[in-house]
Amino acid sequence: MGTQAPRLVPALVLSAVAVLVAALGSLLYTETASVQISIPPHRLQADATINGGPNGPDLKTQHVEASLSENQQGTASINTIAPTYASGQVTFRCERSCTSPQVVSAGQVVGTAGGTQYETQTLARVPVSGSSAAVPVRAINPGAGGNASAGTVTLIVKPSFPNLSVTNTPITGGADARTEQVILQSDFDAVANALTSKVTDDLNAALKAKTPGMTFVLDGPPTLNLTSDYTVGDKTTTFRITVSGSLSAVAFSEDAARGLLRSALEKQVPAGFQLTTDPIQTTYQILRVSSRGNVTISGSAVGFVAPTVATDKLSNQIRGMSVADARRHVQRAVPGAQVEIKTTPPAIYWMPLVTKNIKLTVVVQPATV
């Protein structure tokens, strides 16, 4: 028994060492780490000038034209015409007992046997023998009833002149109130403006129909010609206006133009970076356009880029490091990144020695426009 005890101690120690080595080896192959690298994107903008024409060089265009003629009916306004006064002339004669010339003041009322009355408009001087000069008169009341045939005005109503007589030439011009349709400027303009707007819209629609899926830029305003069967002031119930027009433009593919701007942005991506999945915003404006189909476009494309991370290489570099050293190494390799490291088991403070046990993921933060 005494000789066996010393031999048992080394055997136990060797067994313990073997168990410890086996445990450590097992741990080396079972420990894992997940590393998440969160990268903020950087704004990138590219400005470009695009020249287009029937044969390019950058953008292919085509010249398109449209023409049409349309007409529209309008209604003349109904106008109320005020009644008018009949007017004419009368003469006075001294018939008897006139010992001296008579003076008939303006405003003397004379009339017909039927009761239609008139007022003299000026003073009349009646000689002892003979008639006065012709004196203008106007009907007291407006309307057609004031018209009178020659010789029908025979009464001197007030004030009376017993020694005088009166007679007349034809009294005309009296008309009753009435309505009639006359084309006013506002009537004409309303139809002309509406029709011009419609023709312009239809010309644009015609150009669009000729260039499906394309964008067109007008060479200039439409050429419009307006005609009408009546003019302002004509008496008619209706009138018709005709507008003939033509319009031309340069058409091109908007998708192609925006694609050229995106290509310009891709060329601006620095080495070691890549575009993020954020949408690329493109804007452009037309600088010049010609009737030959040439167009010059100025535009820009805005996107976001993030560093390209070689995950396998980086995982190999940080294996076996302490967690703190591994975080600092990743932050140096990817400046500006936020690094989060989780190990399994949680109490392990170093990175796994086996590269495949390190799961490294890259997350690009959403861009803030």
C-alpha positions as CSV (number, residue, x, y, z in Angstrom):
1,M,0.0,0.0,0.0
2,G,2.8,2.5,0.9
3,T,4.5,2.1,-2.4
4,Q,1.3,2.6,-4.5
5,A,0.3,6.0,-3.1
6,P,3.2,8.0,-4.6
7,R,2.5,6.5,-8.0
8,L,-1.2,7.5,-7.8
9,V,-0.6,11.2,-7.4
10,P,1.1,11.9,-10.7
11,A,-1.5,9.8,-12.5
12,L,-4.3,12.0,-11.0
13,V,-2.4,15.2,-11.9
14,L,-2.0,14.0,-15.5
15,S,-5.7,13.1,-15.7
16,A,-6.7,16.5,-14.4
17,V,-4.5,18.2,-16.9
18,A,-5.9,16.1,-19.7
19,V,-9.4,17.0,-18.6
20,L,-8.6,20.7,-18.4
21,V,-7.0,20.7,-21.8
22,A,-10.0,18.9,-23.3
23,A,-12.3,21.4,-21.6
24,L,-10.4,24.4,-22.9
25,G,-10.2,22.8,-26.4
26,S,-13.9,22.3,-26.4
27,L,-14.5,25.9,-25.3
28,L,-12.3,27.2,-28.1
29,Y,-14.7,25.5,-30.6
30,T,-18.0,26.4,-28.9
31,E,-17.5,30.1,-28.1
32,T,-19.1,32.5,-30.6
33,A,-19.3,36.3,-31.1
34,S,-21.7,38.4,-33.1
35,V,-20.4,41.8,-34.3
36,Q,-22.8,44.4,-35.7
37,I,-21.3,47.4,-37.5
38,S,-23.7,50.3,-37.9
39,I,-22.5,52.7,-40.5
40,P,-23.9,56.2,-41.2
41,P,-24.3,57.0,-44.9
42,H,-22.7,60.0,-46.5
43,R,-24.5,62.3,-49.0
44,L,-23.1,62.3,-52.5
45,Q,-24.1,64.6,-55.3
46,A,-23.2,64.7,-59.0
47,D,-24.0,67.5,-61.4
48,A,-24.1,66.9,-65.1
49,T,-25.0,68.7,-68.4
50,I,-26.7,66.5,-70.9
51,N,-26.8,67.3,-74.6
52,G,-29.5,65.7,-76.7
53,G,-30.4,65.6,-80.3
54,P,-31.7,63.4,-83.1
55,N,-28.3,61.7,-83.1
56,G,-27.3,62.3,-79.5
57,P,-24.5,62.6,-78.4
58,D,-25.8,61.9,-74.8
59,L,-29.5,61.7,-75.2
60,K,-31.5,60.8,-78.3
61,T,-34.4,63.2,-79.1
62,Q,-37.1,63.6,-81.8
63,H,-38.9,66.6,-83.1
64,V,-42.7,66.3,-83.1
65,E,-45.5,68.6,-84.4
66,A,-49.3,68.7,-84.0
67,S,-52.0,70.9,-85.6
68,L,-55.8,71.0,-85.3
69,S,-58.8,73.2,-85.8
70,E,-61.9,73.5,-83.5
71,N,-64.9,75.7,-83.3
72,Q,-67.4,76.7,-80.6
73,Q,-70.8,78.5,-80.7
74,G,-71.6,81.5,-78.6
75,T,-74.8,83.3,-77.7
76,A,-75.2,87.0,-78.1
77,S,-76.4,89.0,-75.1
78,I,-80.0,90.2,-74.9
79,N,-80.1,94.0,-74.7
80,T,-83.0,96.2,-73.7
81,I,-83.3,99.2,-76.0
82,A,-84.9,102.2,-74.3
83,P,-87.9,103.9,-76.0
84,T,-87.1,106.9,-78.1
85,Y,-88.9,110.2,-78.6
86,A,-90.5,111.3,-81.9
87,S,-89.3,114.6,-83.2
88,G,-90.1,116.9,-86.1
89,Q,-91.0,120.5,-86.9
90,V,-94.0,122.8,-86.6
91,T,-94.9,126.3,-87.9
92,F,-97.2,128.9,-86.4
93,R,-99.4,131.4,-88.4
94,C,-101.3,134.5,-87.3
95,E,-104.8,133.9,-88.5
96,R,-106.8,136.9,-87.2
97,S,-106.6,140.0,-85.0
98,C,-102.8,139.9,-84.9
99,T,-101.9,143.6,-84.6
100,S,-98.3,142.8,-83.8
101,P,-95.9,139.9,-84.2
102,Q,-96.4,137.1,-81.7
103,V,-93.7,135.3,-79.7
104,V,-94.2,131.7,-78.7
105,S,-91.8,130.6,-76.0
106,A,-89.9,127.3,-76.0
107,G,-91.9,124.6,-74.2
108,Q,-95.2,125.5,-75.9
109,V,-97.4,122.4,-75.9
110,V,-99.1,121.5,-79.2
111,G,-100.9,118.3,-80.1
112,T,-103.0,116.3,-82.4
113,A,-106.8,115.8,-82.3
114,G,-106.0,112.3,-81.0
115,G,-104.3,113.7,-77.9
116,T,-100.6,113.2,-78.7
117,Q,-98.7,116.2,-77.4
118,Y,-95.4,117.8,-78.2
119,E,-93.2,120.6,-76.8
120,T,-91.5,123.2,-78.9
121,Q,-87.7,123.2,-78.3
122,T,-87.0,126.8,-79.2
123,L,-88.7,130.2,-79.3
124,A,-90.9,131.0,-82.3
125,R,-91.5,134.5,-83.7
126,V,-94.8,134.8,-85.7
127,P,-95.1,137.8,-88.0
128,V,-98.4,139.6,-88.5
129,S,-98.7,138.1,-91.9
130,G,-97.1,134.8,-92.9
131,S,-95.8,131.9,-90.9
132,S,-93.0,131.6,-88.3
133,A,-89.8,129.8,-89.1
134,A,-89.9,126.1,-88.6
135,V,-89.6,125.3,-84.9
136,P,-88.3,121.9,-83.6
137,V,-90.7,119.9,-81.4
138,R,-90.4,116.6,-79.5
139,A,-93.1,114.3,-78.2
140,I,-93.7,114.6,-74.5
141,N,-93.9,110.9,-74.1
142,P,-91.5,108.4,-75.7
143,G,-92.6,105.6,-77.9
144,A,-93.9,104.9,-81.4
145,G,-97.2,106.7,-80.5
146,G,-95.4,110.0,-80.8
147,N,-94.9,109.6,-84.6
148,A,-97.3,111.8,-86.6
149,S,-98.1,112.4,-90.2
150,A,-97.7,115.9,-91.7
151,G,-100.5,118.2,-91.0
152,T,-101.9,116.3,-88.0
153,V,-100.6,118.6,-85.3
154,T,-103.3,121.3,-85.3
155,L,-103.9,122.2,-81.6
156,I,-102.2,124.8,-79.5
157,V,-102.7,123.4,-76.0
158,K,-101.1,125.6,-73.4
159,P,-100.7,128.4,-73.1
160,S,-103.3,129.1,-75.7
161,F,-103.0,131.5,-78.5
162,P,-106.5,132.1,-80.0
163,N,-105.1,134.1,-82.9
164,L,-102.6,131.5,-84.0
165,S,-102.8,128.2,-85.8
166,V,-100.1,125.4,-86.0
167,T,-99.3,122.7,-88.4
168,N,-96.4,120.2,-88.8
169,T,-94.1,118.3,-91.1
170,P,-93.9,114.5,-90.5
171,I,-92.8,113.7,-86.9
172,T,-90.8,110.5,-86.8
173,G,-88.2,108.6,-84.7
174,G,-90.4,107.5,-81.9
175,A,-89.9,103.8,-80.9
176,D,-91.2,101.6,-78.1
177,A,-88.9,99.9,-75.7
178,R,-87.7,96.5,-77.1
179,T,-85.0,93.8,-76.7
180,E,-82.5,92.6,-79.3
181,Q,-79.5,90.3,-79.3
182,V,-76.2,91.9,-80.0
183,I,-72.7,90.4,-79.7
184,L,-70.9,92.2,-76.9
185,Q,-67.2,92.2,-76.4
186,S,-67.6,90.1,-73.3
187,D,-69.7,87.5,-75.3
188,F,-66.9,87.3,-77.9
189,D,-64.1,87.1,-75.4
190,A,-65.7,84.4,-73.3
191,V,-66.0,82.0,-76.3
192,A,-62.6,83.0,-77.7
193,N,-60.8,82.5,-74.4
194,A,-62.4,79.1,-73.7
195,L,-61.8,77.8,-77.2
196,T,-58.2,79.0,-77.2
197,S,-57.6,77.2,-73.9
198,K,-59.2,74.1,-75.2
199,V,-57.2,74.1,-78.4
200,T,-54.0,74.6,-76.5
201,D,-54.8,71.7,-74.2
202,D,-55.7,69.5,-77.1
203,L,-52.5,70.4,-78.9
204,N,-50.5,69.3,-75.9
205,A,-52.5,66.1,-75.7
206,A,-51.8,65.4,-79.4
207,L,-48.1,65.8,-78.8
208,K,-48.2,63.5,-75.8
209,A,-50.1,60.9,-77.9
210,K,-47.3,61.0,-80.5
211,T,-44.6,60.5,-77.9
212,P,-45.9,57.8,-75.4
213,G,-43.7,57.3,-72.4
214,M,-41.6,60.4,-73.3
215,T,-41.2,63.9,-72.0
216,F,-41.5,66.8,-74.5
217,V,-40.3,70.4,-74.3
218,L,-42.1,73.0,-76.4
219,D,-40.2,75.0,-79.0
220,G,-42.4,77.9,-78.0
221,P,-46.0,78.9,-77.5
222,P,-48.7,77.5,-79.9
223,T,-49.4,79.4,-83.1
224,L,-53.2,80.2,-83.1
225,N,-55.5,81.7,-85.7
226,L,-59.0,82.9,-84.8
227,T,-61.9,83.6,-87.1
228,S,-65.6,84.2,-86.6
229,D,-68.8,84.4,-88.7
230,Y,-69.8,87.6,-86.9
231,T,-68.1,90.4,-85.1
232,V,-68.7,92.4,-82.0
233,G,-71.7,94.7,-82.4
234,D,-73.5,92.5,-84.9
235,K,-77.2,91.7,-84.2
236,T,-77.7,88.0,-84.2
237,T,-78.8,85.3,-81.8
238,T,-75.7,83.1,-82.1
239,F,-72.2,83.2,-83.5
240,R,-69.4,80.7,-84.1
241,I,-65.7,81.1,-83.5
242,T,-63.0,78.9,-85.1
243,V,-59.5,78.5,-83.7
244,S,-56.8,76.8,-85.7
245,G,-53.5,76.0,-84.0
246,S,-50.2,74.3,-84.3
247,L,-47.5,73.3,-81.7
248,S,-44.1,71.7,-81.9
249,A,-41.7,70.2,-79.3
250,V,-38.6,68.2,-78.7
251,A,-39.3,64.8,-77.1
252,F,-36.9,62.6,-75.2
253,S,-37.1,59.7,-72.7
254,E,-37.2,61.0,-69.2
255,D,-36.0,57.6,-67.9
256,A,-33.0,57.8,-70.1
257,A,-32.2,61.3,-68.9
258,R,-32.5,60.3,-65.3
259,G,-30.4,57.2,-66.0
260,L,-27.6,59.4,-67.3
261,L,-27.7,61.4,-64.1
262,R,-27.5,58.2,-62.0
263,S,-24.6,57.1,-64.1
264,A,-22.9,60.4,-63.4
265,L,-23.4,59.8,-59.7
266,E,-22.0,56.2,-59.8
267,K,-18.8,57.6,-61.4
268,Q,-18.4,59.9,-58.3
269,V,-18.4,57.0,-55.8
270,P,-15.0,57.1,-54.1
271,A,-12.8,54.0,-54.0
272,G,-13.7,51.8,-51.0
273,F,-17.3,53.0,-50.9
274,Q,-20.5,51.8,-52.5
275,L,-24.0,53.3,-53.0
276,T,-26.5,52.5,-50.3
277,T,-30.0,51.1,-51.1
278,D,-31.5,54.6,-50.5
279,P,-33.3,55.9,-53.5
280,I,-31.3,58.2,-55.8
281,Q,-33.0,61.5,-56.2
282,T,-32.6,63.1,-59.7
283,T,-33.7,66.6,-60.8
284,Y,-33.1,68.5,-64.0
285,Q,-34.1,71.6,-65.9
286,I,-34.1,72.5,-69.6
287,L,-31.5,75.0,-70.5
288,R,-31.9,75.3,-74.2
289,V,-34.1,73.8,-76.9
290,S,-34.2,74.3,-80.7
291,S,-36.6,73.5,-83.5
292,R,-34.0,71.1,-84.9
293,G,-34.6,68.7,-82.0
294,N,-31.5,69.7,-80.0
295,V,-31.9,70.1,-76.2
296,T,-29.5,70.9,-73.4
297,I,-30.4,69.7,-69.9
298,S,-28.8,70.6,-66.6
299,G,-29.4,68.2,-63.8
300,S,-28.1,66.6,-60.6
301,A,-28.3,63.2,-58.8
302,V,-28.2,62.8,-55.1
303,G,-27.5,59.5,-53.3
304,F,-25.8,58.1,-50.3
305,V,-22.6,56.0,-50.0
306,A,-21.1,53.9,-47.2
307,P,-17.7,52.2,-46.8
308,T,-17.3,48.7,-48.3
309,V,-16.5,46.3,-45.5
310,A,-14.6,43.1,-46.1
311,T,-16.3,41.1,-43.4
312,D,-14.2,37.9,-43.8
313,K,-11.0,39.8,-43.6
314,L,-12.1,41.9,-40.7
315,S,-13.3,38.8,-38.8
316,N,-9.9,37.1,-39.2
317,Q,-8.1,40.3,-37.9
318,I,-10.1,40.5,-34.7
319,R,-10.1,36.8,-33.7
320,G,-8.5,36.1,-30.3
321,M,-8.5,39.8,-29.4
322,S,-10.1,41.1,-26.3
323,V,-13.6,42.5,-26.9
324,A,-12.4,46.0,-26.2
325,D,-9.5,45.7,-28.6
326,A,-11.7,44.2,-31.2
327,R,-14.1,47.1,-31.0
328,R,-11.4,49.6,-31.3
329,H,-9.9,47.8,-34.3
330,V,-13.2,47.7,-36.1
331,Q,-13.8,51.4,-35.4
332,R,-10.4,52.2,-36.9
333,A,-11.1,50.1,-39.9
334,V,-14.6,51.7,-40.4
335,P,-14.4,55.3,-39.2
336,G,-17.6,56.6,-37.8
337,A,-19.2,53.2,-37.3
338,Q,-21.0,52.1,-34.2
339,V,-19.8,48.7,-33.1
340,E,-21.8,46.2,-30.9
341,I,-20.2,42.9,-29.8
342,K,-22.0,40.1,-28.1
343,T,-20.2,36.9,-27.0
344,T,-21.4,33.4,-26.1
345,P,-21.0,32.5,-23.3
346,P,-21.6,36.1,-22.1
347,A,-18.7,35.9,-19.5
348,I,-16.1,35.5,-22.3
349,Y,-14.1,38.7,-22.7
350,W,-12.1,37.7,-25.8
351,M,-13.0,37.0,-29.3
352,P,-13.2,33.4,-30.6
353,L,-9.9,32.0,-32.0
354,V,-11.9,30.3,-34.7
355,T,-12.8,32.8,-37.5
356,K,-16.0,31.0,-38.5
357,N,-17.3,31.5,-35.0
358,I,-17.4,35.2,-35.5
359,K,-20.6,36.4,-37.2
360,L,-19.9,39.9,-38.5
361,T,-22.9,41.9,-40.0
362,V,-22.9,45.4,-41.5
363,V,-26.0,47.6,-41.1
364,V,-26.1,50.9,-43.0
365,Q,-28.2,53.5,-41.2
366,P,-31.2,55.0,-43.0
367,A,-30.3,58.2,-44.8
368,T,-31.6,61.5,-43.6
369,V,-32.7,63.6,-46.5
